[in-house]
C-alpha cells in the first residue's frame, strides 16, 4: 500500500504538470492526441507494457498487430478483454478463443495495474496511433541483414557480461543459462534460454521482447536502461545460434558447482585443523591429562605460551 | 497484499525493533550484553562447532554487505565468468562450513548435559532461525545461481529503496519462493536479534585485532610459588 500511494502520488504530480502543458498544446493546435483523451501516462504505459508483444502496423509479434483493432471489435469488448484477458478467453468467447489459437495457446497476461479508465485511454492511444501514417509503435527497427559469426561472438560476450551493455543493464549470464555456456553455466534465477529463439518464432518477436522485457523480475531493471538495437541484434544472433544447437536445454552445471563447493569446504576444514592444532580445542583437557603424562603437559605449556 | 506485508512493512518493523531494543537492552540490562560461554563445560566438540560456524558466517555475511554497499565493484568482478564462479564457489563452501559448524553446535548442546543446562529457549530459537537461513541460502546458491550478481541488480535497489523510505517491492515480488524465504527469515532474525545471545555481535572486542600485544610479567618467582603446594 505504501508503494501504491507513493507511486500514485508522484505520478499524479507529474500528470498534473503534463496535463497543463497538454491542455495548452491542445488549445493551440486543436485535436491533438492529448485533447482526444490519450494521456502521456497511457502512452508511457503502452511503451512499457505492450510493445514487447504488439506493434501498431508493424505485423504480429507474440500477440497480434493492433492496427485496425477498433474496426475488428467494439470498444466495450476490447475494454473487458484488457481488464481480464484470461477471464474472457475462458468464458468461451469465440473471438477470444481464435486469438488464443493464433498465439499458440499462450494467454495474454493481465496488464499490470489495469483499470477501466486506463483501458479506455489505451484504446484511445491505439486508435490515434493507428490513424497516423506510421505509428511510433510500428515495432523495433531491427535490421533484416543476415546474421554473421561476428554477431554471434558479440552476442556471446554481451550474454556473458564480458562486454557490458551500453545502458549498464545487467548481463544475461547473472540469471540465465544457455547450451554451450562456460564452466558451471549461467545463472538459474530465470529460464534456460537455449531454445528461446525458436519458442519466440524468430528475430522480430524476440527482438521486440528484448527491447522492453515485460517479465516482472526484468521489467524494473530494464525499463530505465533498455538495450540498444545493435545489442539486441547481436543477442538475437547468439540465441539463434544456441537454438540451432539441437538440444532442448543447457547441460546442467548444478552438480559440478555443488561438488566444487563441498570439496572447497573440506579443504577449509583441513586448513582449520592444521591452523589450530595446539590451540582452543584442547587447552584445559591437555592440562588436566598432563598431570598424568609429562609429554602432554609440556606440549600444553608450549601451546599456552603461544597464545596472547 | 501479503507481498507488501513481507517486503514493505516487515523490514521496517524488524529494523525498528532492532534499533530500539538493542539500545534499550544496552542501557538497562548492560551485563546481559554477551553470549554466555560454555567452552569450559565442554571443549572436545566445541572447536568443530564454533570455529567453522563463525568464520563461515562472517565471510558469507560480508559478501552480502559487499552486494549492498559496493554492487558496482561486485558486478565488475563478476563480469568474467571464471571470476563469478570463484565468488560463488567460495561463498558456497563458506556456507557449507557454516552449516557444519551449526550442526556441531546444536549436537553438542543437545548431547552434553552441562551445555544443555545453560542453553535457553531463545538460544534454540536462534539456532532454528539461523538453520533456516543457512539451508535456504545454500538452496538459493545451488538452484537459483548466480546470486552474487543478481543480488547486486535486484535486491540492492530494493534495500536502498527501503532505506530511502520509498519501498519499491517490484524488484522482489516475482522472485522464486526459496529466495523470498531467505529474505523474510533474514528480517525475522534481525527483529529477534536484540532478545538473544546474538547481541554479542555488537560488542565484539575488535580493538584486539590491532591493539599492541600485552606482555605479561611476573614480579615473583613462579617456580617458588608453584613448589609451595
Boltz contact constraints between the chains, C-beta under 6 A:
constraints:
  - contact:
      token1: [A, 1]
      token2: [B, 4]
      max_distance: 6.0
  - contact:
      token1: [A, 2]
      token2: [B, 8]
      max_distance: 6.0
  - contact:
      token1: [A, 2]
      token2: [B, 167]
      max_distance: 6.0
  - contact:
      token1: [A, 3]
      token2: [B, 167]
      max_distance: 6.0
  - contact:
      token1: [A, 3]
      token2: [B, 169]
      max_distance: 6.0
  - contact:
      token1: [A, 6]
      token2: [B, 166]
      max_distance: 6.0
  - contact:
      token1: [A, 160]
      token2: [B, 81]
      max_distance: 6.0
  - contact:
      token1: [A, 161]
      token2: [B, 79]
      max_distance: 6.0
  - contact:
      token1: [A, 170]
      token2: [B, 153]
      max_distance: 6.0
  - contact:
      token1: [A, 174]
      token2: [B, 146]
      max_distance: 6.0
  - contact:
      token1: [A, 174]
      token2: [B, 149]
      max_distance: 6.0
  - contact:
      token1: [A, 174]
      token2: [B, 150]
      max_distance: 6.0
  - contact:
      token1: [A, 175]
      token2: [B, 150]
      max_distance: 6.0
  - contact:
      token1: [A, 182]
      token2: [B, 81]
      max_distance: 6.0
  - contact:
      token1: [A, 183]
      token2: [B, 81]
      max_distance: 6.0
  - contact:
      token1: [A, 183]
      token2: [B, 85]
      max_distance: 6.0
  - contact:
      token1: [A, 184]
      token2: [B, 85]
      max_distance: 6.0
  - contact:
      token1: [A, 187]
      token2: [B, 145]
      max_distance: 6.0
  - contact:
      token1: [A, 187]
      token2: [B, 146]
      max_distance: 6.0
  - contact:
      token1: [A, 188]
      token2: [B, 144]
      max_distance: 6.0
  - contact:
      token1: [A, 188]
      token2: [B, 145]
      max_distance: 6.0
  - contact:
      token1: [A, 189]
      token2: [B, 144]
      max_distance: 6.0
  - contact:
      token1: [A, 189]
      token2: [B, 150]
      max_distance: 6.0
  - contact:
      token1: [A, 216]
      token2: [B, 174]
      max_distance: 6.0
  - contact:
      token1: [A, 217]
      token2: [B, 174]
      max_distance: 6.0
  - contact:
      token1: [A, 220]
      token2: [B, 170]
      max_distance: 6.0
  - contact:
      token1: [A, 220]
      token2: [B, 171]
      max_distance: 6.0
  - contact:
      token1: [A, 221]
      token2: [B, 153]
      max_distance: 6.0
  - contact:
      token1: [A, 258]
      token2: [B, 142]
      max_distance: 6.0
  - contact:
      token1: [A, 260]
      token2: [B, 89]
      max_distance: 6.0
  - contact:
      token1: [A, 261]
      token2: [B, 89]
      max_distance: 6.0
  - contact:
      token1: [A, 261]
      token2: [B, 92]
      max_distance: 6.0
  - contact:
      token1: [A, 261]
      token2: [B, 93]
      max_distance: 6.0
  - contact:
      token1: [A, 261]
      token2: [B, 96]
      max_distance: 6.0
  - contact:
      token1: [A, 264]
      token2: [B, 89]
      max_distance: 6.0
  - contact:
      token1: [A, 264]
      token2: [B, 93]
      max_distance: 6.0
  - contact:
      token1: [A, 265]
      token2: [B, 93]
      max_distance: 6.0
  - contact:
      token1: [A, 265]
      token2: [B, 96]
      max_distance: 6.0
  - contact:
      token1: [A, 265]
      token2: [B, 97]
      max_distance: 6.0
  - contact:
      token1: [A, 268]
      token2: [B, 97]
      max_distance: 6.0
  - contact:
      token1: [A, 272]
      token2: [B, 51]
      max_distance: 6.0
  - contact:
      token1: [A, 280]
      token2: [B, 47]
      max_distance: 6.0
  - contact:
      token1: [A, 281]
      token2: [B, 47]
      max_distance: 6.0
